[in-house]
Amino acid sequence: MLSTLLVIGGVLVGLLVLLAVIVSLSARPATTSRGAQSGPRTPDWAADAGRPHPDAWSAPTLSTSEMPAVR
């Protein structure tokens, strides 16, 4: 009986520790304070691509080196 309670308690403590590790690793790093941001921040994927995100309502540009979508 006592060993069963110890096993169940150990499993619960282990799960809580695992949850704490996951939460701490998934937290976003604070680069600036909340009130100190100046203007909208460009997402990293847009900066890496070298062009803005396409507008859904504008006409598609045909001067691209990408392959067209197959339908």
Rosetta blueprint (number, residue, H / E / L):
1 M L
2 L H
3 S H
4 T H
5 L H
6 L H
7 V H
8 I H
9 G H
10 G H
11 V H
12 L H
13 V H
14 G H
15 L H
16 L H
17 V H
18 L H
19 L H
20 A H
21 V H
22 I H
23 V H
24 S H
25 L H
26 S H
27 A L
28 R L
29 P L
30 A L
31 T L
32 T L
33 S L
34 R H
35 G H
36 A H
37 Q L
38 S L
39 G L
40 P L
41 R L
42 T L
43 P L
44 D H
45 W H
46 A H
47 A H
48 D H
49 A H
50 G L
51 R L
52 P L
53 H L
54 P L
55 D L
56 A L
57 W L
58 S L
59 A L
60 P L
61 T L
62 L L
63 S L
64 T L
65 S L
66 E L
67 M L
68 P L
69 A L
70 V L
71 R L
